[in-house]
């Protein structure tokens, strides 16, 4: 499968063999790849370089991938994919709540990682978004620029992750229309086995914290019981 040329990835894993294997595989598939053996080295690289996507191992000595994800997400909107040996649902949900865009359970086939990376990169604003709505969408004090795929509060931009950007594009393309969880799974580029209803709910909850005055009682991104979600702008 082809990829956008020269997207720059950072692979962070304490296993030398896995780092080398993934680096060689992803370079062969058109990426520029930098590696780090732990969170400390990753932080030094992030201080001087920009990356299109981070692949972080969860179980690392010292600072683990989950903690690193939470800290980075507070400051950066770069997409993050977590690698975890723990396949339990709670661990996967914890990763999404920490701010990851996706997760992959070890052991995995390198091709599956490639597919996940491509799916995340396609969700970035530079990809092919759905046709924009002509006018901006207003959600109380929040304004969504449909052409640029940007969220604003007054003159201040509201930082969105790649997945949150994709969700806003999906909902903004059909305001007032119910979007099912199944449709969200499809449009986010995941198979049903890769994105449970609970995982979608986590992403929706994260987005609500950025557009709702009271996320516990959403006014603009509503839950339609038994059907899905609906964006209800002013």
C-alpha angles and dihedrals in degrees: 000000000000123000137196104281121254099005102163116233130188115209114197116189133134092217107094093200094052092046092053094044093050093043093054093043095049093044088054087054095056105270132127104230132197121181136206129191096213145000093272093057090044091055091052091051093047090053091063107024138053120225133194094213140002125217108198130186110223098210106060131141114258112006108019126220094255093056091045090051093053092050095045093047090058089059109023137044095205111134115257128203117190125213112206136174088204111088097181116124093236091057092049092048090048089057093051092047089051088060105267118147094212143347137217125202120226131269096048139154113256088231090061090053089051091052092050092048092050091048092053094046090050088058092059118104091250090065127080106293124193113270107287124244111246099240133042116263118237121212103178106285090352121091123196116204102213095193096051097031090232132142120215137185104198106307093338121095117229110223114235130189119231091260093048090050090052092048092051091051091050094049095039090054090061111026113184091019123113113241114200123223088243091057091048090052090052096045092047088060099247132122119238090255092057101050119042123198087254091056090053089049090054092053091048091050090052092050092048090057087063101044106029128076088210110023090187089062104033117202101177107029100046132189112230103204113240092001114061136254135322133196109224108186125187 
